[in-house]
Amino acid sequence: MIFYDYEVFRYDWIVVYMDTNGRKETVLHNDPDAQEKFYRDHRRDIWVGFNSRHYDQYILKAILCGFNSKEVNDYIIVKGEPGWKFSSLFRKFPLWNYDVMLNTDVGLKSFEGFMGNDIKETSVPFNIDRKLTDEEIAETVKYCRHDVEQTMQVFLKRTEEFNTMMYFIKHFGLSMDSISKTKPQLAAEILGGNRKGASFGDEFDFPILDCLELKKYKHIADWYANPDNHDYSKKQKKQIVAGVEHTFAWGGGHGARAKYSSSGVFLIIDVTAYYPSLQKKYHFGYRVMNHPENFEFIHDSNIEYKRKGDKKARQPFKIMDNAISGQMKQKSSALYDPMSNNSICINGQLLLLDLVEHIEPYCELIQNNTDGIIVKLKDYEHDFDILDDVVYEWEQRTGMKMDFDTFIGTIYQKDVNNYLLVDRQTGAVKAKGGYVMKLNDLSYDLPIINKALVDYMIKGISIERTVSECQDLREFQLISRISSKYTHILYGDTAIKEKCIRVFASRWGSDPGVRKVHAKSGKPAKIANSPEHCFIYNENVNGVAVPSRLDKEWYIKLAKKRLAGFGVVQ
């Protein structure tokens, strides 16, 4: 594998390569002959970068074609055009390029910050209008090397993504060129996406499944069938379902008791791989697949390994299974089929509504979301068997399968996407949402707040104790990165060069706050969640102890505010 990163200036380009096979680093600067030789020597290696699918591979190809790398850089960065459109000559230089970056990522610097690493920007401006000096070249190489090393760290924390790609490339005998695709693109290739979807013209001609048995809430299904509502900007008025306010729109339906906490016996009832299961059972989207049998193999394997409890074997199938149905609403996808996508989304939410209607007399609905519900049983001994029979009948009627989890304990729920359930007998915990989920090195923002909330909910430990006893500065970090809508960050009235910063609340009243400056209006706005008084620490923060400057009271107040969102007021 070759990990790589390019830095491009008006009169200079620099690339750092790290060859994991040969354990060797190569640095090139304005040397097209050496660049061509390196490409020829390693063209059968996998090249790994961060955002390399959209940027770095085209800088490489521009150099190999003899183009001005700065022109290609500006074509992609300034004009916002896809690199492949710059020249058809790029096709002369195939590359097995694997991009560590996923569609939901916000940038490598954010990951560097989450991992506690150095996120300082180079002092060499990229718009410099002359050749770089030796000192500037040395600093740029150091900066570029750092980004390559960070890319390697992100790759190692996401090996399951790469392993998924490699598994299916090998299993289906595909060319290694497929490693350059996104997972949705690879899924379309495996399933034989035929790009017929745009020609059907039946986007709103979706069926309402015959197995649906709605009475009390039939008017919700009727709304979707009404042609007057066939507009994605429309949604139904708020509906009260089983005593819970619900939202029903074209993207799905959901409802939850807000700011809710309670103790008792709870059931989490989830449909197993819901959307893919609907797709297989009713052949939604099959008309844009030349090889639907490959979809069924992926989906069936996902279910099989889930039932066996083999998480390692299941992982590639689970990832790929979930990557398929969403493609039917993407016009660029060979699996584009909006009618089938509507069929899955609408029938999916209506079938769950059907289930809620039938179990409503025997339980209290806590929440209803995309692929499952949470209920509280009033009388476990009496009601569980009845509810189990109702769910079984629903399974037989719809062809779906349910997973049951029982919790005898307490639930804390902010909204449909943020809750924590703890079983007081077994210690089992089910958590969902950014405020209570278990953080990892690629998502480590305000971790002390998550820990304080979870410690209180699970162990009864006070917010004050969790925050005051923590002496690891990284646990208090807030990583903020501005988008292209903003030109720069202000620390007080001082502009700083970094677009990604690590912020900590400060006890010093002389420390200012941080704001972002809008590119069009030029007006500054407060950075979300940032304290009024803060200090910035963009160096490596791992192992750094909490200084007296840190305002722990600010974190205590924020944690209590978030806890109140879960129905708990201290």
N, C-alpha and C positions, 0 to 999 in steps of 0.2 A: 504494500500500500504506500501511496505517496500522499502525504498531507501537505497542503500548499495554500499560499495566500499572496496576492499581488497588492502592491501600492503603486498608484499611478500619479505622476505629476506632469506638468506641461512638457518638460524636457527630460524627464527621467521616468524609468519604471524599474521596480525592484520586486523580486520574488524570492521567497524562502520555501525550500522544499525539505521535508523530512521523510526519508525513506525508512519505513519501519522494518523492511526485510534486510536491507544492508546496514541499518542503524547508522545512517549517514545524513548529514545536513548539507544542502547545496544552496548557495546564495548567488543569484544572478542580478547584474545591474547593467542595463543598456547593452546587452550582448546577445543579439539575435542568433548568431552562429552557435553559441553555447546553448541557447534556448532550443534551437532545432535539434541539436545532438541529444539533449536531455529528453526531449519528446520522443525521438526515435528510439532511444535506449529503454524508455519506460512506457511505450504506448500500449503494452499489454498488461500494465499494472492498473489497479484501481486507484483513481485520483480522488482524494477526499478533501472537501473544503466546506466552509460555512457560507451559504448563499452563493456557492460556486456554480450552481445551475443557472443562475441569472446573471452572474457577473464574471467571476474569475476565469472560467473556461473560455469566455469570449475575448478576454484580454490576451490569454495564451494564443488563441487562434488568430487574433489580430496581428500579433508579433510574427507568428509563423507565416502569415500571408504578406507580411511586409507593410502592413497598414500602420498608421499613427495610433498608438495605444491610447493617447489622450482623446482623440476624436471618438474612439469607440467607448471610452469611459464616459464622456459627456453625452453620447448618444443614449447610453443606458441610464446614467445617474441624473443628468440635467433634463433631457428630453423625455425620459421615462419610457423609452421604447425597448422592446425585447431584443436582446443581443443577436438572436438568430436572423433578424430582419436586416441587419447591417450589410451583410454580403452573403451571397450563395456560395462563395469560395470557402466559407467556414466548413462546409461539408467535406472538403478535401482532407480534413484533419479530425478523424473520429477520436473520441475520448471516452473512456469508461469512467465517467464522473459520478461520484456519489456525494450527494449534498446532505450534510448533517442537519441542516435547517429544515424545520417543518413549517407548514403553512401558518400555524398559530404563533410562531416565535416572533419576538419583537426585536431581537438583535443579539449578537454575540456578547457585546459589552454587558447587557443585562445578565446573561448567564455568568460572566466573569464576576459580576457583582454578587449574585446569589451565592456563588461558590466561595465568596470571601476574598477573592483575588484582587490584584491591582487593576483598577479601571482608569488610570490616568491616561489622557490622550497625549499623543506626540506633540511636541512644541513646534514641529515643522509644518507650516500651513500647506494644505494641498493646492491652494491657488497661487503658490509662489511663481513669479514670472521670470525665472532664471534657472540655470542649472543648479543642482544642489551642491553644497560644499562637502568636503570629506566628513566633517562633523555631522552634518545633516544626514548624510548617507548612513553613517554609523548609527545614529539615533533611529532612523527609519527602519534599518535592518533589525535593531533590537525590538522595536515596536511590532514589526511584522512577525518576527520569531515568536514573540509573546502570543500573538493571535493564533499562530499555528499550534502552539502548545496548548492553548485554551480549547481550540477546535478538537484536539486529540482527547482532552478531558471530557468534553461534551459527548464525543463519539463513544467513549468507554462507558459513559453513563446511559447511553442509548443503544447498546449493542443489540437489543431485541428488535429494534427497527431495521437495522442492517441484516440481521439474521433472517428476518421475515422475507426481505427482498431476495436474499440468496437462496433461501429454501424453495421459493416458488419458481425462481429462475431455473434452478436445477431440476425440480420436480417435473416441470412442464417442458423441459428441454429448450428453453429460450436462449437467445443470443445474450452474451454478456453486455451487449449494448443496452439491454433493458435495465441495467443497474443505474442508468442515468435518469430513469423515469421516476415520477412520484408514485406512491402506492396506489392512488386512484388510477393513474395512467397504466400501471402494471396490471391492475385488476381488469381494466378495459381490454388489455391485450389478451389476458388469460381467458376471459369470457367471450372473446371474439366480438367486441362492440362493433356494430355495423353502421353506426351514424345515421340510422333511418329515422330517429325520433323527431327531428325537425320537420319531416314531411308529413307526419300523421295529421296534424291540425286538430287534435281532439283533447286538448289539455284539460278541459273541464268535463269531459265525458266519462268521468270515473264512475264505477259501480258502487252502490251501497250493498254490502254483502247480504245475501239472503239469510245467513245464520244470525243476523242481528235481531235481538228481541227487546226493543225499547218500547215502553209504554209511558211511564211517568215523564221521561225525558226525551220523548220522540221528537219534540219540537226543535231540539238541538240538531238532530240529524236532518230534519226537514230544511233547516236554514242552509245547509251545504248543497242540498239538491235544488234550491231555488236559483234560477239563472240570474236573477237580479243581484245576487251576492257573489257572482263569479268574478271577483276582483280582489287581488291579494292585499289591497290596502284596507279592505273591510274586515271587521271582526264583530262577533256577536256582543250584545250587551252582557254585562256581568250576569252570570247565572248562579243561583244557589242550588248546589247539588249535595244532598245528604248533610245539609246544614253548613256547608263550606262554600265560600264564594269562589267561583271558577271563571277562568278566561278561556274562550274557545275561538280560535282563529285558524287560518290556513296552515300555519306552521305546527299546530298541535294544540292540545288542551291541557290545562293543569289547574289545580287549586290546592290550597293549604291553609291550615289555621295559623295565622301570623302571631308572632310573639307568644308562643305557646310552650308551656312546660307542664308535664303531668307524670304521674307514676301509675303503674298497673301492668297489665299483660298486653303486649303489642305484637302484631303480626306484620311482617314485611312480605308482601305477596308480589313477586316479580315475574313477568313473562320471560321465559328463557329466550335470549337473542330475538327479541320481539320483531323488529322490522325485517331482519333476514328470514325469520320464520314465516311471517306473512308473505314475503316475497316468494318463498318456495311453495307454500301451501296453495296460493292462488295464482302462481305464475306471473306475478307482476314484474314487468320489465323483461320478460323472456323474449319478447318480440324484437328487442334490440341486441340480443345475445345470439351469436352463432354457435356458442358452446355453453348452453345453460347447464349441461352436465358437470362442467367444471365448477360452476357456482354451487351446485348441490354437493359436490365433493368437499368443497371448502366449508360450507355451512354444516354438513353432517359431521365432518371431522371436529369442528368447533364444539358441537353438542356432545359428541362421543367422549372427547377428552375432558370436557367439563363434568360429565357424569362419572368418569373414572377418577376425577380429582387430580389429574395429571396436568398441573399448571404449565410446566415447561413444554410439554408436547403440544399443549393447546395454544400457546402464545401466538405463533404465526397465523394460525387459522382464525383466532379471535380478532387479531388486528386486521386481517384481510377481509373477514366477513363484515366487519363494521365499516370498511372503506368502500363498500360496493353500492349500497342503496342511495347514499347521498349523491352519487354521480348522476342520477337521473334528472336532477334539477340544474346541472351544470351544462350550459350550451356548448362549451368547448370539449365536453367529454363524448367519446364514441358511444357511451351508454345513455346519452341524453334521451329522456322519455318522461316529460313532465306529467302526463296523464297517469303513468304508473306510480310516480312519486306521490301524486295527490291521492291515489288509491290507497297507498300504504299509510300516509299520514292521517287521512280522514278516517279510514276504517280502523286504524290503530287506536285512535282516541275514542271512537264511538264504541268499539268493543270493550274497552276498559270502562267506559261510562255504563255500558250494559252490565258489566260485572258489579260496579258500584250500586246500580239500581237493585240488583238481586240480593246483595248482601246487606244493604242498608238497614233492614229491620233487626239484624243480629249483631251489630257492632257500631262503633263510632268512627267515622272517617276522619283521619288526621291529615292525610294528603293524598292527592291523585296526580301522578306525573306521567311522563311519556311512556314508560314501560312497566309501571307498577304502582301499587298503592300501599299505604300504611294505615292500619286500623287498630283501634283499641277495643278489646273484648270486655263486655260488661260482666259476663258470667262465663269464665273459661270452661268450666266443667260442662256446662249446658250448651254454650254457643259454638264451641270449636267444631264439634262433630257436624253440626248443622251447616256452618260456614264451609267446612271441608267438602260436604256433599254439594253445596251450591257451586263451589269452584270446580269440582270434578265435572259437574254437568256442563259448565261453561267451557271447560277444556274439550269435552267430547263434541260439543256443538261447534266450536270454532276451529278445532285442530291445533290450538296452542297448548303449550305446557307451562306449568307454573312451578316456581321455586318458593318454598315457605321458610321463613326464619322467625322463630319465636323469641321474644325478649320479655323477661319478667323484671321490670326495672323502671327506668325513667327516660323520657324523651325531652329534649330541648330543641325547639324548632323556631328558626327565624322566619323562613319562608320555604317555598317548595324546593329550593336549591341549596338550602343550608339547614342541616339538622344533625343532631348527635343522639344516638340511642345507646344506652348502657344497660347491660343485664347485670343486676345486682347480685345474682346467684352465681353466674359463671364467670363474670368479668368480661364477657364478650362485648365488643364495641362496634357500632356501625356509624360511620361519620361521612358526611357529604357536604361539600362547599368550602370555599376559600378560607372561612373563618375558623373552621375546626378540623380541616383535613390534615393528615400527616404530611408535613413539608419534606421536600428533598432538596438536594444540592442545586437543582435547576429551577426551583421554585421556593426561595428562602427569603421571604419578605415579611418584616415584622414578626419573626418567629416567636418572640417572647409573648406576643398577644395570643397567638394560637395556643401556646403552651399554658398560659394562664387560664384561658377559657376551658381547655380540656381538663387541666388538673382540677379545676373547680367542679366541673360537671361529673367527672369520674371519681375523683378522690376526695372531694370536699375541701380541698386546699384553698385557702383564701387567695384572692388576686394579689393582695399586698405581699404575702409571703413569697409567692412564686417570683414576682418581679424583684423584690428587694434582695432575695438570696442569690439571684443570678449575677455572676461576675464576668461573663463572657460577652465582650462588646458586640461580636457578630450577631448575637441573639436579638439585639435591639435595632438592627439595620433596617432602613427603608431605602429600597432601590428605586430610583426614579429616572426614567428615560423619556426625553421629549421626541415627538414624532416630527415628520417633515412639515407639519403645519406651523411649527414654531422655529424661530431662528436661533435662539440661544437661551441660556438660563441666567437669571440674575441672583446673586447672593447679596441681599440688601440692594445696593445700587451698582454693584460691581458685576460686569459681565464675565462669565467664566467660559473657558474653551470647551469643557466637557459637555456632552449632551446626555451622558448617563452619570449619575452621581449617587453616592452612598451618604445618607443623611441620618443624623442622630439628634434627638431633642436635647436642648441645652438649658442648664440652670442659669447661665449668664445672660442677664438682660441686655447686655451689649451685643450679643450675637443676633444677627438678623435672621429673616426667613428666606425661603427660596421661591422664585417666581419664574414663569416661562413667558417669553415674548412672542406674540402671535405674528406670523409672517406677513399677513395682509394688513391688519389694523395697527400693528406695532404696539398694541396694548399688552401690558403684563397681567398675568393671572396667577393666582396661588397654585402651586403644585399640589395635587390631590394627596390628602392624608398627612401633608407635611406640617410640622409644628411651627408655631409663631417664632420661636427662637431655636436655632439649630446650629450644628457644626457639621462640616463636610469632611469625610475621611475616605479618600479614594485609593489609599495604599492598601496593601494586603492586610486584612483585619483578622485573619485566623490566628488564634492564640493571644490576641490582644485583650488585656484586662480592662474592665470598666473604669473610666476616669471619674474623678469627682465632678467633672463638668457635666456629666450625663444627668438629665432630668428624669429620674425614674417615676416621679409623680405623674408626668405626662402620660407615660405608658399605662400606669394604673388607671387613670381616668379613661383612657381610650378603651382599655379592656373592659371596664365596668359598663361603658356606653354600649359596647358590642354585646356584652352579656345581657343587658336589658333588652336588646333586640331578640333574644331567645326567651323572653318572658320571665327573666330573673332580675329583680331589683335588689341591690344590697344597701 
